[in-house]
Amino acid sequence: MRRRRPVGERANLHTRTSPPGTLAKADKSCVDCTAGKYQSRQGQLSCCIRCSAGKTLTKPAQTSYELCPAGQYSTATGRSTGCDACSAGSYNPSSGATKCVGSPAKSSTNTTGATVFNDCSCSAGCTMANGVCKVLAISCDQSKGFYAIRSCGSTGAAS
C-alpha cells in the first residue's frame, strides 16, 4: 500500500512520485488538490481535475470524485459543498444527476430528496397507476343532465 505524502513533503521530480490526490511543485514539495478537484494519477506536476456536474468533492487531496446520490443533483463543476436535494415536487432515481425529474402531472412530492416517482402523490380525487395520476371515479352533474369526468385535483364543477 502506498504511503500518502504529507503536504510539504518532498517529491522526486525526476521520477515524478507525487501520490494521487497531490501535485508536485517545482520546489519538490507536494501539495494537496483543493476540495472540488481531484487527481487520480501519481507524479502530476499540474492540473488537479475539476469534478463535472452531477459529482462532488468535499475534501481536499481526493483521488476520485463522488457521484451525487439518488434524490440529489449538482449543476456546478468543481463542486466542493456536496449536492443539492431535489425540491418538493420532483425526484431523482439515479446517482450522478445534473437535474431532478418533475413529478407526473397532477401530482407532487411532499418532501425534498425524493428518489422514485412512487414518492409522488396524486392530487385529491386521483390515484397513481403506472406513473400516471388517474381519476378515481366519474361523477354525475345533475344540473347539466349528464355524466362528466372530474379532473384530478378539481374541487368545483366537473370538467
N, C-alpha and C positions, 0 to 999 in steps of 0.2 A: 504494500500500500504506500502510495506516495505521500511524503510529509509535506504539509502546506507551509509555505514560507510566510513568516510574519511580515507585515508592512515594514519596509525599510531594510529587510534582509537583502544581501547582495545576490544578484542573478549573474550567471555566466553568459555574457552577451555573445561570446564566440560559439557556444553550444546551445544558446537560447533555451535555458532551462527554467524560465519563469513558469510557475504552475498555472493550470487553468484557473480562471477567475481573477487573474492578475495580468499586469503588463510589465515588461522590463523597461526601465528608464535608462537614459544614456549614462547616468552615473552608476549603473549596475544595480540599482535598488529595484525592488518590486513594489508596485502599487496596486491596491485592490480596484477592480471595476466598481463604479458607484452604483447605488440602487437604481434600477431601471435599465441597467446594461449588464451584459454577461460576456464571458469569453470561455469557449469550450475547449480551445486548443492551448497547449503549452508553448512557451517560447515566443509569444507575440510581443512585438515592440510598440504597436499602436492599435488603436481601434477596438475598444470594447464595443460590443454589438448591442444596439437598442432593441428591446423586445418589440414586436409588432402588435397591432391592435388584437384584442382577444387574449392577450397574455399579460403577465405582470411579474415584476421582480422587486420584492420588498426589502431585500437585504443586499448589502454590498458583497463583492467577491463571489458571486454566483457563477456556476459553470453551465447552467442552462436556465431557461425561462420556465414559468409555471403557467398553465392554462387557467383562464378564469373558469370556475366550476359552474355546473348547471345552475340556472337561476340567477346568474350574474353575467356581466359583459364588460368590455372595455373598448372604447373607440380610439383611445390615445396610443401613440407609440412611446416607448421609453417609460411606461407607467411604473411608478415606484410606490404607489399608495394602495395597492390592491385593486379589486374590481368593484363595480357598482352593482347593486342588486336590481333586478328587474322591478319596475314600478308596479303598483297595483293596476290591474287591467292588462297585464302582459305576463309572459312566461318565457323560459328558455330551457329546452330539454337537453342541450348538449354543452360540453365544455369547450372553451376557446372561442366563444361567441363575440361578435362585434356589435350585436344588437339583440333585442328581445322581440318575440313574436306577439302580436296583439291577440287577445282572447277572441274566440269565434264571435260572430255577430250576435248581438243581443245577450252577451254575457260579459263577465268581468271577474277578475280575481279580487279577493278582499285583502290580501296581504302582499307584501313585497317578496321577491325572491322565489316566485313560483317556478317549478321545474317541468310541469306537464300540463296539457290543456285540461286534464281532469281537475286541476286546481281551480279552473274557471267555473263559475256557477252562472246558470241562466237567470234571466230576469223573471219576475213574477209571471206565472201563467205558462211557463215553458219548462221543458226538460231537455237534458243533453242526450243526444243519440248520435254515435259515430262522429263526435266532434262538432255537431251542429245543434243549435238550440231549436227545438220544435215545439209547436203549440200543443198544450195538453189536451184541449177539448174544443169542440165547436160550440159556439153559444147561439142562443136564439134571440134575435132582435125583433120582438113582437111589434114594436112601433112601425117597423118597415115591412113586416109581414113575411120575412124570410130568414133563413139561417145565414149567419155570417161567421167567418173565422176571425177571432180576435187575435191581433198580432201580439207577439211576445212583449211583455212589459207594459202593454197599454192598460190604462185604468178607466178610460172613458168608453165611448161608443166603439162598437166593433168596426174593424176596417176590412 
